[in-house]
């Protein structure tokens, strides 16, 4: 018998841990539903959306590299994600069955930082893609003092600073870091299958926090270097689980059992 399902789409997608997370929660809740991974290339994105729109069992999907911006062309945007974050990572159905997009990345990014106060902080962000948009959206609401974006496309990065009304500057990917309080890698550099992210962390003060949203591998080169310096770190699973929890409730209409997070992390890192 077929059952309701959601999934994650991307290119590549085999590395994704989202199915493990959502299926763990579904099992804990005793839900007769499932969560899958689906490889969707850019040229197949429109067809994929059309096919899933016609499938009554499909509850939605999470969206990862490289579709977070392109997918906005194919679904409704009732929350004006286009005008705010500018990228979607979650597609779902409304009560009438129509498809809409939203973004849970910003909330997922902020969750592990909620106990810290970065008001007036100086921040460096690596990358200027869809994930960077969600991070910058959150940073603007955290009232940081300045953001330096290290990116390959300086015009795109300057546009992002303007979009989120953030003070700051743009530097190249190979330019040295400044003396910042928070360093966030939003690029795929360091991810399995991508080039490593090589940064000199010496300019960072001892109180700095290093946050890498890459989660495969969990111990990225950036986090390893940060820990070697004794810096506080946040790994990619923190954001992944946080944004997944928000999406899970949208897809399946129930809150995930977050009291099992320690068990979930142990499973994901085994």
Secondary structure, DSSP 8 states (H G I E B T S, - for coil): ---EEEEEEESS-TT--HHHHHHHHHHHHT-SEEEEEEE--GGGHHHHHHHHHT-TTEEEEEE-TT-TTGGGGSSB-TT-TTTTT----EEEE-TTS-EEEE--HHHHHHHTTTTS--TT-EEEEE--SHHHHHHHHHHHHTT-SEEEEE-S-HHHHHHHHHHTT--EEEE-TTS---S-SEEEE-SSTTSTTS------GGGS-TT-EEEE---SSSS-HHHHHHHHTT-EEE-HHHHHHHHHHHHHHHHHSS---GGGHHHHHHHHT-
